[in-house]
Amino acid sequence: MRARAASSAAVKKAAHYPDRHRQAPAPRPRPSALLGIALCLGLAACGGHQATRPTSLPESRIRDWRSEGYDAPTPVSPRANDVLMRALGLVGTPYRYGGNTPDSGFDCSGLVVYVYRDVADLALPRTSRAMNELDAPRIRLGQIAPGDLVFFGSGRSASHVGIYVGEGRFVHAPNSGGTVRMDSLDGYWWKENYLGARRVLR
């Protein structure tokens, strides 16, 4: 019992989410869900301190994500498909602050920089804040397409970034001690701290 409690405390202490006043969830993607998205795409050819999670959201902060239409099928361009397959292939790579290669591990922006440079020959800024300030089209939630960048943070400043893969999900490197994984925009922390999306693939 003591060992289990100590392990739980260590995981919470390592949280890397940008909001210093929220406890972010850490659901693990189901292998079946990951495989399903990967097959569909193939055919279609970073830190904060531990804090207490609130019990509920203010009504003004709750979004009806399904009604926004992000689940609507969106055609995937060849370049976007390459980005998505590369990102999905990196799921499970260890998180490392400042990391930007599969061997060293990744932080959130390091993962994005590596994937887009590796398969799209696109050089992106090294931080999530700088990426969100790019002169790239800002995309409404209902128009997000696979390959777009999704941003999160408190206020208007982005402190986390991921790669949208479709069906309301994105791949990112979320926390110290964890691994690159896939999460849903409908997740508690993500929908509360969602800032917007940008399209960097032309």
C-alpha positions as CSV (number, residue, x, y, z in Angstrom):
1,M,0.0,0.0,0.0
2,R,2.8,2.4,0.9
3,A,4.7,1.6,-2.3
4,R,1.5,2.2,-4.4
5,A,1.0,5.6,-2.7
6,A,4.6,6.6,-3.2
7,S,4.4,5.7,-6.9
8,S,1.2,7.7,-7.3
9,A,2.8,10.7,-5.6
10,A,5.9,10.5,-7.8
11,V,3.8,10.5,-11.0
12,K,1.8,13.6,-9.9
13,K,5.0,15.4,-9.0
14,A,6.3,14.9,-12.5
15,A,3.4,16.5,-14.3
16,H,4.5,18.7,-17.1
17,Y,1.2,20.4,-18.1
18,P,1.5,24.2,-18.6
19,D,-1.4,25.2,-16.3
20,R,0.0,25.7,-12.8
21,H,-3.5,25.6,-11.3
22,R,-5.0,22.5,-12.7
23,Q,-4.2,18.8,-12.3
24,A,-4.2,17.3,-15.8
25,P,-5.5,13.8,-16.5
26,A,-3.2,11.2,-18.1
27,P,-5.3,8.6,-19.9
28,R,-3.4,6.0,-21.9
29,P,-4.5,5.5,-25.5
30,R,-6.1,2.1,-26.2
31,P,-4.1,0.0,-28.7
32,S,-7.2,-0.7,-30.7
33,A,-8.0,3.0,-31.1
34,L,-4.4,3.8,-32.1
35,L,-4.4,1.0,-34.7
36,G,-7.8,2.0,-36.1
37,I,-6.7,5.6,-36.7
38,A,-3.4,4.5,-38.2
39,L,-5.1,2.1,-40.6
40,C,-7.7,4.8,-41.7
41,L,-4.9,7.3,-42.3
42,G,-2.9,4.8,-44.3
43,L,-5.9,4.0,-46.5
44,A,-6.5,7.7,-46.9
45,A,-3.2,8.1,-48.6
46,C,6.3,22.5,-22.1
47,G,6.1,22.7,-17.8
48,G,4.0,23.3,-14.7
49,H,3.8,22.4,-11.0
50,Q,1.5,19.9,-9.4
51,A,-1.9,21.4,-8.6
52,T,-5.4,20.4,-7.5
53,R,-7.9,19.5,-10.2
54,P,-11.2,21.4,-9.8
55,T,-14.3,19.3,-9.4
56,S,-16.2,21.1,-12.1
57,L,-15.9,23.7,-14.9
58,P,-17.6,27.1,-15.0
59,E,-20.4,27.0,-17.5
60,S,-18.7,29.7,-19.5
61,R,-15.7,27.4,-20.1
62,I,-17.6,24.3,-21.2
63,R,-17.7,23.7,-25.0
64,D,-20.0,21.4,-26.9
65,W,-17.1,19.8,-28.9
66,R,-19.2,17.4,-30.9
67,S,-21.5,20.2,-32.2
68,E,-18.4,22.0,-33.5
69,G,-18.0,19.3,-36.1
70,Y,-14.4,18.2,-35.5
71,D,-15.4,14.6,-36.0
72,A,-16.6,15.3,-39.6
73,P,-14.4,13.3,-42.2
74,T,-11.7,15.5,-43.7
75,P,-9.7,14.6,-46.8
76,V,-6.0,14.0,-45.9
77,S,-3.4,15.4,-48.2
78,P,-0.3,13.2,-49.0
79,R,2.0,15.5,-47.0
80,A,-0.4,15.5,-44.0
81,N,-0.7,11.7,-44.2
82,D,3.1,11.4,-44.0
83,V,3.2,13.7,-41.0
84,L,0.5,11.7,-39.3
85,M,2.0,8.3,-39.9
86,R,5.4,9.6,-38.6
87,A,3.8,11.0,-35.5
88,L,1.8,7.9,-34.8
89,G,5.0,5.8,-35.2
90,L,6.6,7.8,-32.4
91,V,3.9,7.0,-29.9
92,G,5.7,5.4,-26.9
93,T,8.9,7.4,-27.2
94,P,10.0,8.7,-23.8
95,Y,9.4,12.3,-22.8
96,R,12.5,14.4,-22.2
97,Y,12.6,18.1,-21.6
98,G,14.5,19.8,-24.4
99,G,14.5,16.5,-26.4
100,N,14.0,16.6,-30.2
101,T,15.0,13.2,-31.6
102,P,13.7,9.6,-31.1
103,D,17.0,8.7,-29.5
104,S,17.0,11.6,-27.0
105,G,13.3,11.6,-26.4
106,F,10.9,14.5,-27.0
107,D,9.2,17.4,-25.3
108,C,6.0,18.8,-26.9
109,S,7.6,21.3,-29.3
110,G,10.6,19.0,-30.0
111,L,8.3,16.3,-31.3
112,V,6.5,18.7,-33.6
113,V,9.7,20.2,-35.0
114,Y,11.2,16.8,-35.6
115,V,8.1,15.3,-37.4
116,Y,7.6,18.3,-39.7
117,R,11.3,18.6,-40.6
118,D,11.7,14.8,-41.1
119,V,8.8,14.2,-43.5
120,A,7.7,17.6,-44.7
121,D,11.0,19.4,-44.9
122,L,9.4,22.2,-42.9
123,A,11.4,24.2,-40.3
124,L,9.3,25.3,-37.4
125,P,10.2,27.4,-34.4
126,R,11.4,25.5,-31.3
127,T,8.8,26.6,-28.8
128,S,5.0,26.2,-28.8
129,R,4.6,30.0,-28.2
130,A,6.6,30.8,-31.3
131,M,4.7,28.3,-33.3
132,N,1.4,29.8,-32.3
133,E,2.7,33.2,-33.5
134,L,3.6,32.0,-37.0
135,D,2.0,33.8,-40.0
136,A,-0.1,30.7,-40.7
137,P,-3.9,30.4,-41.1
138,R,-5.7,30.1,-37.8
139,I,-8.3,27.3,-38.1
140,R,-11.7,27.2,-36.5
141,L,-12.4,24.1,-34.4
142,G,-15.0,22.8,-36.9
143,Q,-12.5,23.1,-39.7
144,I,-9.5,21.4,-38.1
145,A,-7.9,18.9,-40.5
146,P,-5.3,16.2,-39.9
147,G,-1.8,17.7,-39.9
148,D,-2.9,21.0,-38.2
149,L,-1.2,22.1,-35.0
150,V,-3.3,22.4,-31.9
151,F,-2.3,24.7,-29.0
152,F,-3.1,24.8,-25.3
153,G,-2.3,27.1,-22.4
154,S,-3.5,29.6,-19.9
155,G,-4.8,32.9,-21.2
156,R,-3.6,33.7,-24.7
157,S,-0.1,32.3,-24.4
158,A,0.5,28.8,-25.8
159,S,2.6,26.5,-23.6
160,H,1.8,23.2,-25.2
161,V,1.4,21.9,-28.8
162,G,0.3,18.7,-30.5
163,I,-0.4,17.3,-34.0
164,Y,-4.0,16.8,-34.9
165,V,-4.7,13.3,-36.3
166,G,-8.4,13.3,-36.9
167,E,-11.5,12.1,-35.0
168,G,-11.0,14.7,-32.3
169,R,-7.5,13.3,-31.4
170,F,-4.0,14.6,-31.4
171,V,-0.5,13.2,-30.8
172,H,1.8,15.0,-28.4
173,A,4.6,14.6,-25.7
174,P,2.7,15.5,-22.6
175,N,4.6,15.1,-19.4
176,S,7.9,14.3,-17.6
177,G,8.3,10.6,-16.9
178,G,5.7,9.8,-19.6
179,T,5.8,9.0,-23.3
180,V,4.5,10.4,-26.6
181,R,0.9,9.5,-26.8
182,M,-2.5,10.2,-28.3
183,D,-5.2,12.1,-26.5
184,S,-8.7,13.5,-27.2
185,L,-9.5,17.2,-27.5
186,D,-12.6,16.3,-25.5
187,G,-10.4,15.4,-22.5
188,Y,-11.1,17.4,-19.3
189,W,-7.8,19.4,-19.2
190,W,-7.5,19.8,-23.0
191,K,-10.9,21.3,-23.7
192,E,-10.6,23.7,-20.8
193,N,-7.2,24.9,-22.0
194,Y,-7.6,24.7,-25.8
195,L,-6.4,27.9,-27.5
196,G,-6.8,27.1,-31.2
197,A,-5.2,25.5,-34.2
198,R,-3.0,26.6,-37.1
199,R,-2.4,25.1,-40.5
200,V,1.3,25.0,-41.4
201,L,1.1,22.5,-44.3
202,R,0.2,24.3,-47.6
